[in-house]
Amino acid sequence: MSRADRAPLIPEQRHQELLRLLRSSGVLSIRDLTTALNVSHMTVRRDIAALEKSGRVVSVQGGVRLADGTGHAPPRERASRAALEMPRKRAIAETAAGLVEDGMVVFLDAGTTCQSVVPFLAARQDLTVVTNDFHAALALCDLPSVHAIHTGGEVDAASGSSSGPLAARTIGTLNIDLCFLSAGSWDLTHGVTSHSTEKVLLKQTVMEAASSLALLADSTKWGTVERFRVTALDRLDTVVTDAGLPTEVVDRIMEEGPSVLRPEAAAG
């Protein structure tokens, strides 16, 4: 079946296809996009305007390019992710740890960025840390002053974590002061998204149980989208990211409601 015979894409599908094409080519002309998407120049310009408003693309003379800080979806396997962007993750983790006060019950979501928070909690007193991440739980064993709780649940060997209804039941028994939420994908339009409904269930259960929500996400994950929505950005109290996220994007995020903490050293 030729492209002309296919059913027309809805705007969201066109936006994702346009971003996919840009990730492959870097910069594309309006003419290239009208041909690739089989739509009019006006439609392409409207799509570009919508994506530019959300901070994912930048118009150039006669075409468009990805915005700085618009990332590619990271690998899902823990071993592949562990070594990525470590200076950013450490800077984000150290800044996030500044939100933790003595006596709190804190949730650390699965992921290498949240795990990086653990060493910065050593000086806290009377702290309880809840996590669904096995690597974070092992790291907490080196902090005897911290009371650690693992959620249990269905094991995902690739990510080194657990999730699903059993993990959600554990969360339902706890009063959490501060939730550190991780994100493999996030943007302005879709908020935080995930590839797994089991992970969405746990994240949303923790969000309901927590008094304060902080998203820890580096700028390389900005502008990527998975199929399942976790939360809109306006549900968050704080976003901790790095200096790689453009200032105009930070401004748009703060317009949604959350404060943004962005350590300058995190861009290196």
Secondary structure by P-SEA (a helix, b strand, c coil): ccccccccccaaaaaaaaaaaaaacccccaaaaaaaacccaaaaaaaaaaaaaaccccccccccccccccccccccccccccccaaaaaaaaaaaaacccccccbbbbcccaaaaaaccccccccbbbbbbccaaaaaaaccccccccccccccccccccccccaaaaaaaaacccccccccccccccccccccccaaaaaaaaaaaaaccbbbbbbccccccccccccccccccccbbbbcccccaaaaaaaaaabbbbbbcccccc
